[in-house]
Amino acid sequence: MFCDMDKKEHFHRLNKYFEKSKLGYNLLLGGSKHFGFYPKEKDITEKEAQIFLQELVGDKLNLSSSNIVLDAGCGQGVVSTFLARKYDCHIEGITMLPFEVDEANILARKLNINKNVNYSLMDYNEMTFQDDFFDAVYTTESLSHSTDIRATLKEFYRVLKDEGRIALFEYTIAEDGQFTASELKIINKVALGSAMDALRDFRHDEFQKILEEAGFGNIKIENISENTAPSLGRLRKFLIIPYYLFVKPFGLQERFPNASAGVEFYKMAKKGLIRYNIFTASKSREIPQKQSR
């Protein structure tokens, strides 16, 4: 469990990372913070692939106009505004980054969808929403930034209505023993530099147990690594030269986590050490029992 000092240090690293990365996200991903989904045998652009992934979020949650939805880690509002426009649902977006609240509101006004969305500065683990409030919750590559993944999932459970749905678009990694020493060192440096403090809890074929402990049922896992690989490959092309000329020779992976991840994670993903998954589940009507860790 994180103490207040740990949280303060985590939020400092988180804000520093995203402030430093903002220009790169805007240039390479149009302000979004998620990879694209490339259907097999389709030649599409990265922007089109991002829209495919955003459509997957709505499909997995079976969204409708009557739904109230939580975007946990809303970024600059790219996914939430897309879903609000498509389904005419109401979305509450939360983030721990002040600049993202501003950017998301600007985008919502630009798209004339601001009546359907609301953005707040809020910690995953201490949400102010009432119990049984949301019909659905989703994350898109934001959950590893939690300071305590078990506490976060319990909060998701609390704010969901009975039979409410979650869809988590997140990475998982292999057990430590499957990595080489140098690979493990890179993983740790990237996680520290990007404030992905919960990444070590996202293990292949194990994360569903944490979902079960939080009370979720009907858990399904879909490995879409092949469909997101082109996004990672595209990122690698942009970053491979500066990485090998500057970052790796001087051991600066922690200071440049995006460049390090773009190059090194690509190689690890090819070996199956890193996966991209969709986790879907629903809230059980039974209150989860405390389990030993």
DRENDO-1510 file (C-alpha; in Angstrom, 1 decimal, always signed):
<recs>
REC; n; res; u; v; w
REC; 1; MET; +0.0; +0.0; +0.0 .
REC; 2; PHE; +1.3; +3.5; -0.9 .
REC; 3; CYS; +1.7; +6.0; +1.9 .
REC; 4; ASP; +1.0; +9.7; +1.2 .
REC; 5; MET; +4.6; +10.4; +0.5 .
REC; 6; ASP; +4.7; +7.6; -2.0 .
REC; 7; LYS; +1.6; +9.0; -3.8 .
REC; 8; LYS; +3.0; +12.5; -3.9 .
REC; 9; GLU; +6.2; +11.2; -5.5 .
REC; 10; HIS; +4.2; +9.0; -7.9 .
REC; 11; PHE; +2.0; +11.9; -9.1 .
REC; 12; HIS; +5.1; +14.0; -9.5 .
REC; 13; ARG; +6.6; +11.4; -11.8 .
REC; 14; LEU; +3.3; +10.9; -13.6 .
REC; 15; ASN; +2.8; +14.6; -14.4 .
REC; 16; LYS; +6.5; +15.0; -15.4 .
REC; 17; TYR; +6.2; +12.1; -17.8 .
REC; 18; PHE; +3.1; +13.2; -19.5 .
REC; 19; GLU; +4.0; +16.9; -19.7 .
REC; 20; LYS; +7.3; +15.9; -21.3 .
REC; 21; SER; +5.5; +13.4; -23.7 .
REC; 22; LYS; +2.6; +15.7; -24.7 .
REC; 23; LEU; +4.2; +17.0; -27.9 .
REC; 24; GLY; +5.1; +13.4; -29.0 .
REC; 25; TYR; +1.6; +12.1; -28.4 .
REC; 26; ASN; +0.1; +15.1; -30.3 .
REC; 27; LEU; +2.4; +14.6; -33.3 .
REC; 28; LEU; +2.4; +10.8; -33.5 .
REC; 29; LEU; -1.0; +9.9; -32.2 .
REC; 30; GLY; -3.1; +13.0; -32.7 .
REC; 31; GLY; -3.4; +13.6; -28.9 .
REC; 32; SER; -4.6; +10.0; -28.1 .
REC; 33; LYS; -2.7; +7.8; -25.8 .
REC; 34; HIS; -3.5; +4.4; -27.1 .
REC; 35; PHE; -2.4; +2.2; -30.0 .
REC; 36; GLY; -4.6; +1.4; -33.0 .
REC; 37; PHE; -6.3; -1.9; -33.8 .
REC; 38; TYR; -5.4; -3.2; -37.3 .
REC; 39; PRO; -7.9; -5.8; -38.6 .
REC; 40; LYS; -6.1; -8.6; -40.4 .
REC; 41; GLU; -5.6; -8.2; -44.2 .
REC; 42; LYS; -6.6; -4.5; -44.1 .
REC; 43; ASP; -4.3; -1.7; -45.2 .
REC; 44; ILE; -5.3; +1.2; -43.1 .
REC; 45; THR; -3.7; +4.3; -41.5 .
REC; 46; GLU; -2.8; +4.7; -37.9 .
REC; 47; LYS; -5.7; +7.1; -37.4 .
REC; 48; GLU; -8.1; +4.6; -38.9 .
REC; 49; ALA; -6.7; +1.9; -36.6 .
REC; 50; GLN; -7.2; +4.1; -33.6 .
REC; 51; ILE; -10.8; +4.6; -34.5 .
REC; 52; PHE; -11.2; +0.8; -34.8 .
REC; 53; LEU; -9.9; +0.4; -31.3 .
REC; 54; GLN; -12.2; +3.2; -30.0 .
REC; 55; GLU; -15.1; +1.4; -31.7 .
REC; 56; LEU; -14.0; -1.8; -29.9 .
REC; 57; VAL; -14.4; -0.1; -26.5 .
REC; 58; GLY; -18.0; +0.7; -27.3 .
REC; 59; ASP; -18.7; -2.8; -28.7 .
REC; 60; LYS; -17.2; -4.6; -25.7 .
REC; 61; LEU; -19.3; -2.5; -23.3 .
REC; 62; ASN; -22.4; -2.7; -25.4 .
REC; 63; LEU; -23.0; +1.0; -25.0 .
REC; 64; SER; -26.3; +2.7; -25.5 .
REC; 65; SER; -27.7; +6.3; -25.1 .
REC; 66; SER; -29.0; +5.6; -21.6 .
REC; 67; ASN; -25.6; +4.7; -20.2 .
REC; 68; ILE; -23.5; +6.6; -17.8 .
REC; 69; VAL; -19.9; +5.6; -18.3 .
REC; 70; LEU; -16.6; +6.1; -16.5 .
REC; 71; ASP; -13.4; +6.7; -18.6 .
REC; 72; ALA; -10.7; +6.0; -16.0 .
REC; 73; GLY; -7.6; +7.8; -17.3 .
REC; 74; CYS; -9.4; +9.9; -19.9 .
REC; 75; GLY; -6.3; +11.5; -21.4 .
REC; 76; GLN; -7.1; +14.5; -23.6 .
REC; 77; GLY; -10.7; +13.2; -24.2 .
REC; 78; VAL; -10.1; +11.5; -27.6 .
REC; 79; VAL; -11.9; +8.2; -26.7 .
REC; 80; SER; -14.6; +9.7; -24.6 .
REC; 81; THR; -15.7; +12.3; -27.1 .
REC; 82; PHE; -15.7; +9.6; -29.9 .
REC; 83; LEU; -17.9; +7.3; -27.8 .
REC; 84; ALA; -20.2; +10.2; -26.6 .
REC; 85; ARG; -20.8; +11.3; -30.2 .
REC; 86; LYS; -21.4; +7.7; -31.5 .
REC; 87; TYR; -23.7; +6.5; -28.7 .
REC; 88; ASP; -25.1; +9.7; -27.3 .
REC; 89; CYS; -24.2; +8.4; -23.8 .
REC; 90; HIS; -22.9; +10.4; -20.9 .
REC; 91; ILE; -19.2; +9.9; -20.0 .
REC; 92; GLU; -17.4; +11.0; -16.8 .
REC; 93; GLY; -13.7; +11.2; -17.6 .
REC; 94; ILE; -11.1; +11.3; -14.7 .
REC; 95; THR; -7.4; +12.0; -14.9 .
REC; 96; MET; -4.6; +12.8; -12.4 .
REC; 97; LEU; -3.1; +15.3; -14.9 .
REC; 98; PRO; -4.4; +18.9; -14.7 .
REC; 99; PHE; -3.5; +19.8; -18.3 .
REC; 100; GLU; -5.5; +16.8; -19.6 .
REC; 101; VAL; -8.7; +18.2; -18.1 .
REC; 102; ASP; -8.2; +21.4; -20.0 .
REC; 103; GLU; -7.3; +19.7; -23.3 .
REC; 104; ALA; -10.3; +17.3; -23.0 .
REC; 105; ASN; -12.7; +20.2; -22.4 .
REC; 106; ILE; -11.3; +22.1; -25.4 .
REC; 107; LEU; -11.8; +19.0; -27.6 .
REC; 108; ALA; -15.4; +18.5; -26.3 .
REC; 109; ARG; -16.3; +22.1; -27.1 .
REC; 110; LYS; -14.7; +21.9; -30.5 .
REC; 111; LEU; -16.8; +18.7; -31.3 .
REC; 112; ASN; -19.9; +20.2; -29.7 .
REC; 113; ILE; -20.2; +17.3; -27.4 .
REC; 114; ASN; -19.5; +19.0; -24.1 .
REC; 115; LYS; -23.1; +18.3; -22.8 .
REC; 116; ASN; -22.4; +14.6; -22.9 .
REC; 117; VAL; -19.0; +14.6; -21.2 .
REC; 118; ASN; -17.5; +15.9; -18.0 .
REC; 119; TYR; -13.8; +15.8; -16.9 .
REC; 120; SER; -12.4; +15.9; -13.4 .
REC; 121; LEU; -9.1; +15.8; -11.7 .
REC; 122; MET; -9.4; +12.6; -9.6 .
REC; 123; ASP; -7.4; +9.7; -8.2 .
REC; 124; TYR; -8.6; +6.2; -9.3 .
REC; 125; ASN; -8.4; +5.0; -5.8 .
REC; 126; GLU; -10.3; +7.8; -4.1 .
REC; 127; MET; -13.2; +8.6; -6.5 .
REC; 128; THR; -16.0; +10.9; -5.3 .
REC; 129; PHE; -18.7; +9.2; -7.3 .
REC; 130; GLN; -21.5; +7.5; -5.3 .
REC; 131; ASP; -22.0; +3.8; -5.1 .
REC; 132; ASP; -23.7; +2.0; -8.0 .
REC; 133; PHE; -23.5; +5.0; -10.3 .
REC; 134; PHE; -22.1; +3.8; -13.6 .
REC; 135; ASP; -23.4; +1.4; -16.2 .
REC; 136; ALA; -19.9; +0.8; -17.5 .
REC; 137; VAL; -16.2; +1.5; -16.9 .
REC; 138; TYR; -13.3; +1.4; -19.3 .
REC; 139; THR; -9.6; +2.1; -19.5 .
REC; 140; THR; -7.3; +2.4; -22.5 .
REC; 141; GLU; -3.7; +1.8; -21.5 .
REC; 142; SER; -4.0; +3.9; -18.3 .
REC; 143; LEU; -4.5; +1.3; -15.5 .
REC; 144; SER; -0.8; +0.6; -15.1 .
REC; 145; HIS; -0.4; +4.1; -13.7 .
REC; 146; SER; -2.5; +3.2; -10.6 .
REC; 147; THR; -0.6; +3.4; -7.3 .
REC; 148; ASP; -2.5; +0.3; -6.1 .
REC; 149; ILE; -4.3; -1.8; -8.7 .
REC; 150; ARG; -6.3; -3.8; -6.2 .
REC; 151; ALA; -7.7; -0.6; -4.6 .
REC; 152; THR; -8.5; +0.8; -8.1 .
REC; 153; LEU; -10.4; -2.3; -9.1 .
REC; 154; LYS; -12.4; -2.2; -5.8 .
REC; 155; GLU; -13.3; +1.4; -6.6 .
REC; 156; PHE; -14.5; +0.3; -10.1 .
REC; 157; TYR; -16.6; -2.4; -8.4 .
REC; 158; ARG; -18.0; +0.1; -5.9 .
REC; 159; VAL; -19.1; +2.7; -8.5 .
REC; 160; LEU; -20.6; +0.2; -10.9 .
REC; 161; LYS; -24.3; -0.8; -10.9 .
REC; 162; ASP; -25.2; -4.4; -10.4 .
REC; 163; GLU; -24.3; -6.3; -13.6 .
REC; 164; GLY; -22.3; -3.2; -14.8 .
REC; 165; ARG; -19.6; -3.9; -17.3 .
REC; 166; ILE; -15.9; -3.1; -17.5 .
REC; 167; ALA; -13.5; -3.2; -20.5 .
REC; 168; LEU; -9.8; -2.8; -19.8 .
REC; 169; PHE; -7.5; -2.4; -22.8 .
REC; 170; GLU; -4.2; -3.0; -21.1 .
REC; 171; TYR; -0.7; -4.7; -21.4 .
REC; 172; THR; +0.4; -7.7; -19.6 .
REC; 173; ILE; +4.0; -9.0; -19.1 .
REC; 174; ALA; +5.6; -12.4; -18.5 .
REC; 175; GLU; +6.9; -13.5; -15.2 .
REC; 176; ASP; +10.4; -12.1; -14.3 .
REC; 177; GLY; +12.1; -15.4; -14.9 .
REC; 178; GLN; +11.2; -15.3; -18.6 .
REC; 179; PHE; +13.1; -12.1; -19.2 .
REC; 180; THR; +16.8; -11.8; -19.6 .
REC; 181; ALA; +18.5; -9.6; -17.0 .
REC; 182; SER; +18.9; -6.8; -19.5 .
REC; 183; GLU; +15.3; -7.0; -20.6 .
REC; 184; LEU; +14.1; -6.9; -17.0 .
REC; 185; LYS; +16.3; -3.9; -16.4 .
REC; 186; ILE; +14.7; -2.1; -19.4 .
REC; 187; ILE; +11.2; -3.0; -18.1 .
REC; 188; ASN; +11.9; -1.5; -14.7 .
REC; 189; LYS; +13.5; +1.6; -16.1 .
REC; 190; VAL; +10.6; +2.3; -18.4 .
REC; 191; ALA; +8.0; +1.6; -15.7 .
REC; 192; LEU; +9.8; +4.0; -13.3 .
REC; 193; GLY; +10.2; +6.8; -15.9 .
REC; 194; SER; +6.6; +6.6; -17.1 .
REC; 195; ALA; +5.1; +6.1; -13.6 .
REC; 196; MET; +3.6; +2.7; -14.5 .
REC; 197; ASP; +3.9; +1.5; -10.9 .
REC; 198; ALA; +1.2; -1.2; -11.3 .
REC; 199; LEU; +2.8; -2.8; -14.4 .
REC; 200; ARG; +4.3; -5.6; -12.3 .
REC; 201; ASP; +0.8; -6.7; -11.3 .
REC; 202; PHE; -0.2; -7.2; -15.0 .
REC; 203; ARG; +1.1; -10.7; -15.5 .
REC; 204; HIS; +0.1; -13.0; -18.4 .
REC; 205; ASP; -2.7; -15.3; -17.4 .
REC; 206; GLU; -2.7; -14.0; -13.8 .
REC; 207; PHE; -4.4; -10.6; -13.9 .
REC; 208; GLN; -7.8; -12.2; -14.1 .
REC; 209; LYS; -7.2; -13.4; -10.5 .
REC; 210; ILE; -7.0; -9.9; -9.3 .
REC; 211; LEU; -10.2; -9.1; -11.1 .
REC; 212; GLU; -11.9; -12.0; -9.4 .
REC; 213; GLU; -10.6; -10.9; -6.0 .
REC; 214; ALA; -12.2; -7.5; -6.6 .
REC; 215; GLY; -15.6; -9.3; -7.1 .
REC; 216; PHE; -15.9; -9.3; -10.9 .
REC; 217; GLY; -17.3; -12.2; -12.8 .
REC; 218; ASN; -17.8; -13.3; -16.4 .
REC; 219; ILE; -14.2; -12.5; -17.0 .
REC; 220; LYS; -13.0; -12.8; -20.6 .
REC; 221; ILE; -9.5; -12.1; -22.0 .
REC; 222; GLU; -8.7; -11.4; -25.6 .
REC; 223; ASN; -5.1; -11.2; -26.8 .
REC; 224; ILE; -5.0; -8.6; -29.6 .
REC; 225; SER; -1.2; -8.3; -29.7 .
REC; 226; GLU; -1.1; -9.1; -33.5 .
REC; 227; ASN; -3.7; -6.4; -34.2 .
REC; 228; THR; -1.8; -3.7; -32.3 .
REC; 229; ALA; +1.7; -4.7; -33.4 .
REC; 230; PRO; +1.7; -2.4; -36.5 .
REC; 231; SER; +1.2; +0.6; -34.1 .
REC; 232; LEU; +4.2; -0.5; -32.1 .
REC; 233; GLY; +6.2; -1.1; -35.3 .
REC; 234; ARG; +5.3; +2.4; -36.5 .
REC; 235; LEU; +6.5; +3.9; -33.3 .
REC; 236; ARG; +9.7; +2.0; -33.4 .
REC; 237; LYS; +10.5; +3.4; -36.9 .
REC; 238; PHE; +10.3; +6.9; -35.6 .
REC; 239; LEU; +12.4; +6.2; -32.4 .
REC; 240; ILE; +15.0; +3.6; -33.4 .
REC; 241; ILE; +17.7; +6.0; -34.6 .
REC; 242; PRO; +17.6; +8.4; -31.7 .
REC; 243; TYR; +17.4; +5.5; -29.3 .
REC; 244; TYR; +20.5; +3.7; -30.5 .
REC; 245; LEU; +22.4; +6.9; -31.1 .
REC; 246; PHE; +21.6; +8.6; -27.8 .
REC; 247; VAL; +19.4; +6.8; -25.3 .
REC; 248; LYS; +20.9; +3.3; -25.1 .
REC; 249; PRO; +24.6; +4.3; -25.3 .
REC; 250; PHE; +24.2; +6.6; -22.3 .
REC; 251; GLY; +21.8; +4.4; -20.3 .
REC; 252; LEU; +19.0; +7.0; -20.4 .
REC; 253; GLN; +16.1; +4.6; -20.7 .
REC; 254; GLU; +14.4; +6.0; -17.5 .
REC; 255; ARG; +14.6; +9.6; -18.8 .
REC; 256; PHE; +13.3; +8.6; -22.2 .
REC; 257; PRO; +10.8; +5.9; -21.5 .
REC; 258; ASN; +8.8; +6.3; -24.7 .
REC; 259; ALA; +11.8; +5.9; -27.0 .
REC; 260; SER; +13.0; +2.9; -24.9 .
REC; 261; ALA; +9.5; +1.3; -24.9 .
REC; 262; GLY; +9.1; +1.9; -28.6 .
REC; 263; VAL; +12.2; +0.0; -29.5 .
REC; 264; GLU; +12.8; -2.5; -26.7 .
REC; 265; PHE; +9.1; -3.4; -26.1 .
REC; 266; TYR; +8.7; -4.2; -29.8 .
REC; 267; LYS; +11.4; -6.9; -29.5 .
REC; 268; MET; +9.9; -8.2; -26.3 .
REC; 269; ALA; +6.4; -8.3; -27.8 .
REC; 270; LYS; +7.7; -10.3; -30.8 .
REC; 271; LYS; +8.9; -12.9; -28.2 .
REC; 272; GLY; +5.6; -12.9; -26.4 .
REC; 273; LEU; +6.9; -11.3; -23.3 .
REC; 274; ILE; +4.5; -8.4; -23.6 .
REC; 275; ARG; +0.9; -8.7; -24.7 .
REC; 276; TYR; -1.9; -6.3; -25.5 .
REC; 277; ASN; -5.2; -7.6; -24.1 .
REC; 278; ILE; -8.9; -6.7; -23.7 .
REC; 279; PHE; -10.2; -7.7; -20.3 .
REC; 280; THR; -14.0; -7.7; -20.0 .
REC; 281; ALA; -16.0; -8.5; -16.9 .
REC; 282; SER; -19.2; -7.7; -15.1 .
REC; 283; LYS; -20.1; -6.8; -11.5 .
REC; 284; SER; -21.4; -9.7; -9.5 .
REC; 285; ARG; -24.4; -9.1; -7.3 .
REC; 286; GLU; -22.5; -10.7; -4.4 .
REC; 287; ILE; -20.2; -8.6; -2.3 .
REC; 288; PRO; -16.6; -9.9; -2.7 .
REC; 289; GLN; -15.0; -11.5; +0.3 .
REC; 290; LYS; -11.6; -10.4; +1.5 .
REC; 291; GLN; -8.9; -12.7; +0.3 .
REC; 292; SER; -5.3; -13.1; +1.5 .
REC; 293; ARG; -2.7; -11.8; -0.8 .
</recs>
